[in-house]
Amino acid sequence: MTRRAAVSMRSASDGASVVQAVTVIMGVVVGLTLLFGFGNVLNLALRLGVPTRVAPLVAPAVDLSILGLLLGTRHLALTGASPEVLRSARRLLIFASVVTLALNVAEPLVASEFGKAAFDAVGPLLLIGWSEVGLACCKRSAQPVLLPWAERPPPDGWAPSPH
C-alpha cells in the first residue's frame, strides 16, 4: 500500500464516521425539538380555539417535514447533488424551521412571557442552525482529504509512527 493510498483511506473512514455522528446529532436535535415543541404548539392551538382533534397534529407535521428535509438534503449532499438541486430543499427546510420557531414562541409572546419565549426558541433555533451547518459538515466530510505532503516524498528524517 502506498503512502498516498493510506492517507486517502484513513481520511475516507474518518469522514464517514463524522458524517454518521453529524447525522445522529441532527436526528437527536430534531427528535428533542419535536418532543419539546409538541406541548408549546398544542397550548397555542388550544388557546386559538383549534379543535382538540386537530391541535396535536400541527407540531408533528412541521417537525416531521423538517426531519424528512434534513435527511433528504443530507442524502443529496452526500451523493454529490449540485447546489441548484439542494437550493429548493434548503429553502423549504429553513421555512419549516422558521414556522417551528414561530409556533413555539407565539403563545408565550401573546402572554408577555418573554423569558419563556426566549427559552422556547432554543430548539427551533438549533434546527435552523443545523439545517445550514449540518449539510455543510456532511458535504465536506464526505470528500476525502489528502494532506499536502501526500503527493510528494516525506521530509528528511520523517518516519511513520509505529502503532
Beta strands, then each sheet from edge to edge (+ up, - down):
end
